[in-house]
Amino acid sequence: MDQPTVRNKLLGFGISVLDGIDPNPQNYVGAAILTLNNQDVGILARLEPNTQAQMYRLTVRSTWDMVAKQVCHLLEQLL
């Protein structure tokens, strides 16, 4: 997948892509805040593409563990 497509998919999911955070410019770092049951839940995501192997590593962290797992699962399906 090309860079604009990945970026647009992350943005479409509601994740703000943060440029210049990761030392590797090929990686994507993003953040979002979800409101669930009147509580804000912070989300951090990092996508590390490996173009040679046509694979990627996706890491999602959240203030709620279950939310991180679900967001990771949904992003895997999206990507």
PyMOL commands that set and color helices and strands:
alter all, ss='L'
color gray80, all
select helices_A, chain A and resi 3-12+65-78
alter helices_A, ss='H'
color red, helices_A
select strands_A, chain A and resi 16-17+28-36+39-50+55-62
alter strands_A, ss='S'
color yellow, strands_A
deselect
rebuild
show_as cartoon
